[in-house]
Amino acid sequence: MAKILFIEDNEILTGTVSSQLRKDNHDIEIIHAGEQARHWLERGCYDLIIFSWKANSKQALSLLKWYRQSGTAPIIVLTQCATIEERSEYLDAGADDCLINPFSLRELSSRVRALLRRPGMICDYYRIGDCVLNPTSLSANIEGKQVKLRPREFALLEFLARHPQQIFKANDLLLRVWPSNSDVSSEALRTTVKRIRQQLGERIIEVIAGAGYKLGNC
C-alpha cells in the first residue's frame, strides 16, 4: 500500500490511472505540473512518483534533476516521446522508468510493483512475531484468524513494519501515512493506533512516551 504522487494535467488520464492504482490498494495524490509540483515534492513524503509529460519537456527535465538532488523515491515518467534518445534524457535526469503513452494500465501496475519491490520498499507480506500482514487483502492473520483492517490502519502498520527498528514522531507518521493535503491531528494517529492494538494486541505497536511510536510484537 504505497503513497504515490501523480503529476498530470489531463483529467481523463488522471482518472483512469488513479482508479487503476487505487484498485491495487495504493494511496494516490494528484497534482498539476509546474510550481505546484515542486511545492508538493518539497512538503510531501512519497513511496513513488509518477510524472506525465509531453515529449522534450525542459520543465520536466529540470524538475527531475532538482528532485534527485535530495529526493529518493522511485520515479516513473509517462511520455509520448518515441526515440531512445528522448527517453534516455529522462532516465539520465533521474527517472527510474519510462512508459510510452498510450500504455496499458496493467503494464503500469506491473512497473509500479516492480519498483516497489526494491529493498526497503513494499513487500508481498510482513511478519511481526506471530502476525502476518497481507497488503493485497489489507488484512492481518494472527493465530489462524484473519483480521480485516481499515486502509489507514493497514497503511500505518505496514509503514512501521517496513522500518521495524525505528521510532517515529507523530508528525512524521502523519506525513508519511496520511494524505499530504489532509488537516489531520495527532489525535487521528492516536485513534488509529488504539484501534490496531485493540484488534491485534497491545504489543503490536509500542508507544514510547516523549519519543513516538515503533513496531512491536504480536
WOGI-V158402 format. One line per field, one symbol per residue. burial: # if it has 24 or more other C-alpha atoms within 12 Angstrom, else .. A space follows every 10 residues. Layout:
burial->???
//
This chain:
burial->########.. ..##..##.. #..####### ####..##.# #..####### #####.#..# #.##..##.. #.#######. #....##.## #.######## ....#..##. ###.##.... ###.####.. ######.### ##....###. ########## ##.#..##.# ########## ........## .######.## #.####.... .#######
//
